[in-house]
Amino acid sequence: MPITPATAMHGSLNGTTEAILLELVDEDGTTIGTAEKLSAHQPPGQLHRAFSVFLFDERGRLLLQQRALGKYHSPGVWSNTCCGHPYPSESPFAAAARRTYEELGVSPALLGEAGTVRYNHPDPASGLVEQEFNHLFVGLVQAPLRLDPAEVAATAFVTPAELAERHAKDTFSSWFMTVLDAARPAVRELTGPSAGW
């Protein structure tokens, strides 16, 4: 059940709808409360839990995602394979696996933790702020993609050289290089030295 627009609601067991809540955290990543999704992203932003996934094919190429044009935040830009926010009390690992399946129609293989990174990235286009404590994951994709067009406009597998070329000419999410750089040690371990990451 993909739910990403900031104004989206989801049903509860008693048939009512409730706003999507994010977990607010302190600088150590300890949960300190919740906030509605859009309000957490409005300036100056509230520090909240997030995740970023980097999936690779058997040749060590990174799967990039172009975010759908209808998304409220950073529409149409290129970014890592999948990213999002766990529901309150949902583990980041479970959220990463869930959203990867919802957006791309695949369950990642060998999905493993790749550390955390904390950042504050304003998005000039939307005026929103990514103030996040981000849990990083790396893994493999070994099945054909089945994209949800409400979430994903396009995908591409890239080598490091192809990424550098694409990054120079296309628009990427404000957080992309921060999360990629933080995940690089785990990426290198997963893909091996020949992949060049």
C-alpha positions in Angstrom: 0.0 0.0 0.0 2.2 2.8 -1.2 1.6 6.1 0.6 4.0 8.9 0.0 2.2 12.2 -0.8 2.4 14.4 2.2 -1.4 14.8 2.3 -2.1 11.1 2.0 -4.1 9.4 4.6 -4.3 5.7 5.5 -7.1 3.8 7.1 -7.1 2.4 10.6 -8.7 -0.8 11.8 -11.9 1.1 12.8 -12.3 2.5 9.3 -11.3 6.1 10.1 -8.4 7.8 8.4 -5.3 9.2 10.1 -2.4 11.3 9.0 0.9 9.7 8.2 3.2 10.1 11.2 7.0 10.1 11.2 9.3 9.2 14.2 11.0 12.3 15.6 14.5 11.5 16.9 17.2 13.2 18.9 20.8 13.6 17.6 21.6 10.0 18.7 18.6 8.6 16.8 16.5 7.9 19.9 12.8 8.3 19.3 11.4 11.3 21.1 7.9 11.6 19.5 6.0 11.8 16.3 5.0 14.5 13.8 2.7 14.6 10.7 4.8 14.0 7.6 4.4 17.4 5.9 4.9 19.4 9.1 8.1 17.5 9.8 9.5 18.7 6.4 8.4 22.4 6.7 11.2 24.9 7.6 13.2 24.6 9.7 12.4 20.9 9.6 12.1 18.4 12.5 14.8 15.7 12.9 13.1 12.5 11.9 14.0 8.9 11.1 14.4 7.9 7.4 16.1 5.2 5.3 17.9 5.0 2.0 18.4 1.9 -0.1 21.1 1.2 -2.7 20.6 -1.9 -4.8 23.1 -3.2 -7.3 22.8 -5.7 -10.2 25.2 -8.7 -10.7 27.6 -6.4 -12.6 27.9 -4.0 -9.6 25.8 -1.2 -11.3 23.7 1.0 -9.0 20.0 1.1 -9.6 18.9 4.8 -9.7 15.3 6.0 -9.4 13.8 9.1 -11.0 11.1 10.2 -8.7 7.6 10.5 -10.1 6.6 14.0 -11.3 3.5 13.9 -9.0 5.5 13.6 -5.8 5.2 16.5 -3.4 8.9 16.6 -2.6 11.7 16.6 -5.2 9.5 15.5 -8.1 11.3 14.4 -11.3 14.8 14.3 -9.8 17.1 11.3 -9.8 18.1 9.6 -6.5 19.1 6.4 -4.9 17.2 3.2 -5.4 14.6 3.8 -2.8 14.2 6.1 0.2 11.4 6.9 2.7 10.4 6.9 6.3 9.5 4.1 8.7 6.1 4.2 10.3 6.3 4.9 14.1 7.6 1.6 15.7 8.5 0.1 12.4 12.1 -1.0 12.1 14.1 0.9 9.4 15.0 -2.5 7.8 11.4 -3.6 7.5 10.5 -0.1 6.1 13.3 -0.3 3.6 12.2 -3.8 2.4 8.5 -2.7 2.3 9.0 0.5 0.3 11.4 -1.2 -2.2 8.7 -3.7 -3.0 6.0 -1.1 -3.1 7.9 1.3 -5.4 9.9 -1.1 -7.6 8.0 -4.4 -7.3 11.1 -6.3 -6.1 12.3 -7.8 -2.8 16.0 -7.0 -2.4 18.4 -9.8 -1.9 21.2 -9.7 0.7 19.9 -6.4 2.1 22.2 -5.3 4.8 22.7 -2.3 7.1 25.3 0.3 5.9 25.3 2.7 8.9 23.5 5.9 9.5 24.0 9.5 8.5 22.5 12.7 9.8 21.9 15.7 7.5 20.0 18.9 7.0 19.2 19.5 3.3 16.8 22.3 2.3 15.1 21.7 -1.1 15.0 25.1 -2.9 12.4 24.0 -5.4 9.7 23.0 -2.8 10.9 25.0 0.2 10.8 21.8 2.3 13.6 20.6 4.5 15.1 17.2 4.8 16.3 17.1 8.4 16.9 13.4 8.8 18.6 10.7 10.7 19.0 8.2 7.9 19.5 4.5 8.1 21.4 3.2 5.1 21.0 -0.2 3.4 22.7 -1.9 0.5 21.7 -5.1 -1.4 21.2 -6.8 -4.7 18.3 -6.7 -7.2 17.9 -10.0 -8.9 14.4 -9.9 -10.4 12.6 -7.7 -13.1 11.4 -4.4 -11.8 7.6 -3.6 -11.7 7.5 0.1 -11.1 4.6 1.9 -9.4 4.2 5.0 -11.7 2.8 7.0 -8.9 6.2 6.7 -7.2 8.8 6.2 -9.9 9.1 7.9 -13.3 12.1 5.9 -14.6 15.1 3.8 -13.5 18.6 3.3 -14.7 21.5 1.0 -13.8 24.8 2.9 -13.7 28.5 2.3 -13.2 30.5 4.9 -11.2 31.6 6.6 -14.4 28.1 6.7 -15.8 26.8 8.1 -12.5 29.4 10.9 -12.6 28.3 11.7 -16.2 24.7 11.7 -15.3 25.2 13.6 -12.1 26.9 16.4 -14.1 23.9 16.9 -16.4 20.8 15.7 -14.6 19.1 17.0 -11.4 19.6 14.8 -8.4 17.9 14.9 -5.0 19.6 17.2 -2.5 20.5 14.2 -0.2 21.8 11.8 -2.9 25.6 12.4 -2.6 25.4 12.6 1.2 23.8 9.2 1.5 25.9 7.6 -1.2 29.1 8.8 0.3 28.1 7.5 3.8 27.1 4.1 2.3 30.3 3.7 0.2 32.2 1.4 2.6 29.3 -1.1 2.6 28.8 -0.6 -1.2 32.5 -1.5 -1.8 32.2 -4.5 0.4 29.1 -5.7 -1.4 30.2 -5.0 -5.0 33.9 -5.8 -4.8 36.9 -3.7 -6.0 36.2 -4.3 -9.7 32.9 -2.4 -9.6 34.9 0.8 -8.8 32.7 2.3 -6.1 
